[in-house]
Amino acid sequence: MTNQTIYALSTAWGKSGVAIIRISGQNAKEVVRLMTNLETVYLKPRYAYFTPIFHNVSRETLDKALLLYFQAPHSFTGEDCVEIQCHGSKAVITAILDSLSTLPDFRMATQGEFTKRAFLNKKMDLTEVDALLDLINSETEIQRKSALLQMEGNLKEVYKNWRSELLKIYSYLEAYIDFPDEEIPNSIKESILNGVFKLIKEIDEHFKTAHYSERLRDGFRVVIAGPTNAGKSSLLNLIAQRQAAIVSDIAGTTRDALDIYLDVGGYPVIITDTAGLRESSDKIEQQGIEITKEKIKDADYILALFDASKDTPAIFKNLKKESKNNILYIANKSDTLTFEQCSVFEKQGCLLLSAKTGKGLENLLKTLANRIESDFSGAASLPLTRARYHQYLQNTLNALKDFSFDKEIELSAEDIRLAARELGKITGQIEVEEILNNIFSSFCIGK
């Protein structure tokens, strides 16, 4: 890390009520001295000053803004930081950035450099860095909550504790390497083997949360499936609140899969309309039906929609047999049914819906959200959130499974050392430059 002071726009570029320009580094206070009338000697940390901002060269007034000073190490980066909260005019932002560029040893920040400095100054570890990026990218309530939990260090503590256990085991083994004439007591061996076995089991359990994490980031896959003219495209349009799919009484109108992205109870969901399931001689429709079958295989949930005025859930007998996914049976066109008929379908576990009037949609979406929450509640607290984590944990697991007292103790100790090293790569306790560059390049310039 260089001694240069960095600066960048931390809010989105464009017209806005307020824009924030962030400055971090050992010379950050020079901004106060050279671009305002404030006295740096009397500058209070975490105190907002309303002040004119001048251009360092021309001394022209650029804006009247709020200025805040954060003294090291009590700042986001752990360095001296200054924030200028100016008006969000493109002209104002450009002028202030131009003035900053004239200051000695100041330069524009690179992508993620503020956060990288926070990591290097031990203000956060790599799991918290990843969580910050997830928080910035979050679009639903559950994504926000999940990112905040990880930022609070929940996941870091798990990996930290696992690594501490491994280092404890490693220290025992190192002690007996230094004294080769000493036999390792059976009680110590048993304790070590139990510790290794326990850790293997916990990592295996942790792997099961990977699917939840992937879906939380990319969206849970929900497929609307059913026979032709059941109202699948009408349901998709109802959910989307727009004409997303063509609706027609002609069987086989939908030939391809159509996706919409939705926030369902705080969960990101991809809902897919598919071609009707039936036998067809039309080659194009046949391709659509094959696509439907593939979508069903990959789905987390299937909305098995049928025309309740002429069909029953029994038409999905083969689908239920072939699919291991969660199926929600939807009795569409319930507005044409009698009270008694509706009661029969409800007793069969069907959700009543009228894609024509919209009645039943709220209950359908609420049921779907509750099902996701119920199915993934165990994974929600400590999800395996990155493919990078998965790789290092797999390496850890491989090393632990290689561990044995049946080989030279030096080789056994090396297995434990390698396992601890792989865990350290997740949190950044072992620095690997390539890993750091890949992570921080994902951030925007002002973060």
N, C-alpha and C positions, 0 to 999 in steps of 0.2 A: 504494500500500500504506500503511495507517494504522500509527500507532505503538502501537495497542492490542495487548495480549497476548491470544492466543486459546487456547482449551482445548476438548477433546472426548474422548469415549470412543473409543479406537482399536480396541478389540476388539468382538466382537458383543454386542449387548444381550441379557441373559438370565443364567440361572444358569450359573456356570462356576467352575473352581478358582481362576483368576486373571483379573483384568481390568486393562487398561492404560489409564490416563488420561494424555493427552499435553498438555503446556502449552508454548507457544512465543511468544517476544517479548522485548522489552527488560526487562520486569519479571518474567520467569519466576522468578527467584530469590526474589521476594517470597513465593512459595508456601512456600519453605523457612523463611523468617523468621516468617511469620504462621501457618503450619499445622503446624509441627513444633518440636521442642526443639533442632534442629541449629543450629550457628553458621555463617552463610553465609560468614564470613571464612575459615573453615578447610575449606570445602566443596571436595572434590576432584572434578574432572571425570571422568566414566566410572568412578565408584566407587559400588558399591551400599551404601546405608545402610538398615538395618532400624530403623524408627522408628514411634512412634505418630503418627497423623494426627489433628489437632484441627480442629473447626469454627472458622472465623475469628471468628464472633460469639459463640456460646454456650460455646466452649472445651471442648465435650464431645469425648471421644475417639471417633472414627468407626471406626477400624480400626488394626491394626498392619500396616505394609506396607513394601515395598522402595521406595526413592526413588533415582533416578539423575539426575545433572546432566550436561548436555552443553553445553560452553562454545562460544559463537560464535567462529569460523565452522565449527567442527568438529562439526556436527550435521546432521540430515536437512534442516532448513529453512535452515541457515546462520545462524540466530539462537540466542540462549540458549534451551535447551530443558530441561524437567524432565519426567520420567516417573514416575508413581506406579503401582506394580504392587500392587494391592490384591486382596482376595478378591472373587470374581465374584458377589457377592450384589447383587440389585437395590436393596436398602435401602442398602448401603454405597456403591454407585456413585452413587445419587441424592443421598445426603448429601454426598459429596465434591464433586460437581458444584454442589450448592447453595452450599457454602462458597466455591467458586471464583467463583461469580456475585457474591459480596459484595465481592470485591477490587476496588480502584480501577483503572479502565482495562482490566478483564478482560471478555471476552465469549466466548460460544460460537462456535466456528469454523463457517464455512459449508462447503458441499460442496467437497471438494478443496482447501481453503485452505492446508493444510500443504504440499501438493505445489506449489501455486501460488507460495507463498513460496520454496520450494526453487528453482523455476524463476527467479523474479525475482532471487534472490540468486546465480544462475548456478551452482547446485549440480547442475543437470541441464538438458538442452535438451528440446524438445518431443517428439522421437522417444523419448527415455528416459522422459518422462512417460507417453506412450502405452504403452510397454513395461511400465511399472509397473502400469498398469491391466490390461493383458493378463495379467500375472503374478498379480494378485489374482483375476482371473476364470478362470485356467487350471484345467482339470479333468483333463487327461491329461498324461503325461510329456513328450510332444513339444511340447505347448502351453507347458509350463513351460520347457523348454530353449530354445524359440524366443524367448520373452519375455526370458529371461536374456541371450541373445546380443544382443538389441537394447538391453537395459539397459546392457550393457558398452560400447555406443557403436559397434557394427559398422556399423549403418545411418547413424548420424550422420556417421561418417567419410566414407562414400561421398558423401553430399550436401554435406558440407563441402568435400571435394576438388573436386567438380564446380563449386561456387560459387567456389572459389579460382581455378580455371582461367578462369572467366568474368570475374572481376574483373581478372585479369592481362590478358586480351584487351581488356577495357574501358579499362584504363590506357594501353595502346598507342594505342587509338583516340583517347582524350582528348588524348594528347600531340600527335597530328597535327591535332586540331581546334584546339589552341592555337597551332600553327604551320602555318597553311593553305598557306603557300608551299612547304612541304616535301612532296615526293612520297613516298608510302609505298613502300618497296622491295619488289620482287616476292617476295623471300625472306620478308619479314614477312607479306605477304599470304598466301602459301602456308602459312606456319606457322599463321596464324589460321584459315584455311579448313579445314586439317587438324584443328585443335583442335575447331572447331565440328562438323565431320563425325563425329569420334570420339565426341563427347559425344552427338550425336543417336543414334548406333548403340548406345551404352551405355544410354541411356534406353529405347530400343525394346526392348532385351534385358531390361531391368528390368521393363518392363510385363508380360512373359511370366510373372512370378512372382505376379501379382495373383490368379490363379485358385487357386494353392496357398494363399495367405494367407486368402482367403475361406473355403476349405474347412477350413483349420486352425482357424478361428474358429467356423464354423457346422457343420462335419462333412462328411466325404467321403460322397457319395451312392452307396449300393450297393443295387441292385434284384435281388430274387430273381424270376426269370422262368422260365416253362416251361409245359408243357401241364397240363391239369387232372389232379388226383390224382397228381401227381409227388412230392408231399411238401413243397411250399413252406411251407405254414403250420406243418407239423411242424418244419421246419428253423428257422423264426422262433422257435417256442416253445423249441426246443432251445438256440438262441443266447441267448434272453432268460431262460432258466431259469425260465419261468413260462408259464401258459396265456394268452399274449397274443393268439392267433388261434384261431378255431374250427376244429377238425379233424374232417372227415367223409369218408366214402367216396363221398358224393354229389357228382358232378361239378358245378362251378360254385358251390360253397359260398362261396368268397371273392368278394365283389362289389365291394369297394373296396380302396384301398391302405392298408396299415397300417404305421406307422413305429415303430421302436424306436431308442433312442440307446445307443451302445455305445463302450467304450474298446477298440480293437483294436490291440494292440502299442504303446500310447501315442498312437495317432491317434484323434481323435473321428470316429465313423462313424455315419451314419444308414442303417439297414438297412430296406428296404421290402418287405413281402409284397404280392404283386399277384394280380389275378384271372388264372386260367389262360388261356393263349392257345389259342383254338379258335373255330370258327364257331358262332354261337348265334342262335336266333330270339328269345330272351328279351331284351326291351328293357333291363331293368335290368342284366343281365349284359353286354350290349353296351356299356353306358356304362362298366362296370368294365373291360372290355377296352380301351376307348379311353383310360381313365386309365392303364392299364398301359403302353400305347404311349407316352404322354406322359412317364411316369416313366422309361422306358427311354431316351428321347431326352436327358433331363436327367442321366442317371446317369453317374458316373465309372467305375463298374464294374458288370458284370452277372454274377450267379451264375446261369448257365444250367443249371437243374436238370432232370433227366429220370429217369424210372423205368428203371433199368438192367436190370430183368428183362424189359423188352419193347421199349425204345427205344435209340437210339444218338445221338451228337452230331449226326448228319446232320439231325435234325429241326429244328436251329437254322440251317439253311442260309440261309434268308431273313433271319433276325435278324443273322447275321454280315455279310451283304451290305449291309443297311440301316444297321447301327449302326457308328459309328466308335469306340465305347467299348471298353474292355478287357473281354473276356469270359473268365470262368473256367467251364469245363465241369465240372459236378458229377454224378457217377454215383451216384444215390441207390439205396437198398435193396440195397447191396452185400453185405449179410449173407445175401442169397438166392442169391448167385453162387458159382460154383466158383472155385478159384484161377486156372485158365486164363482164365476170363472176366474176372476182375479184371485180370490181366496185359494182356489185349488193350486194355481201357479205359485203363489207365495208359500204354501205348505211344501211345495216341491223344491223350495230354495231359490226360486227365480226372483229377479228384480223386475218390477213392472216399469214400463217405459212407453211413452208416446213420443216418437221422434217428430210427429206432426205438431203437437201442442207444446212439447218441452216438459210435460209433466213426468216426474221421475228422474230427470237428469241430475238434479242436485243430490238425490239419494244415491244414485249410481256413482258419482264422483266421490262422494263421502265414503261410500263402501270401499271403493278402490284405494283411497288414501289410507283407510283403516287397515286394509289387508296388507298394504306395503309396510305400514308401521308395525303391524303384528309380526309379519314374516321376518323383518330385519331389525327388530328391536335389540337383539343381542349383539348385532354387529355395529350398531349406531354409536356406541360409546367410544370404542377404540378401533376404528376401521383401518385397514391397511391401505393407505391412500395413494401410494405411488408405485409404479412398476419398478422404480429404482430400489425401493425398500424390499420389494418382493425378491429381486435378484440377490441382494446382499443377505437377506434372511435365508434364502435357499442355500447360498454359500456357507452361511453359519450352520445350517442344518446338516449339510454334507460333511462339514468338519467334525461336528458333534457325533454323527453316526460312524465316522471313522475312528473315533476315540475308543481305546481299549487298553486294559492293563496286560494284554497278552503280547504286547510288543515292547520295544525299548522305551524306557520312561521318557527319554528325550523326544521321541516321536509322539508319544502320548501328549506331552506338554505342548508340542508344536501344533497339534490338532486344536487344543484349547486356545492357544495364542491366535491362530488363524481365525477361529470362530469369534473371538473378542475383537479382532481387527475388523472383520466384516461388519459387525454391529456398530463399531465406531464410525464406519463410513456413512452410516445413516444419519447420525446426529452431527457429524463433522468433528468428532473428537480426534479423528485421524485425518489430517488435511490431505486432500487429493485435488490438485489444481484443476484437472479436467472436469471433475464432478462440480466444483464450484462454478466454473465458467458456464457449464450447461444449465445450471439452475438459475443463475442470476441474469442470464441473457433473455429469460422469459419475461422479465419485468419491463415496465415502460421506463422511459428516460428519467422521469421525476420521482421514481420510487427506488 
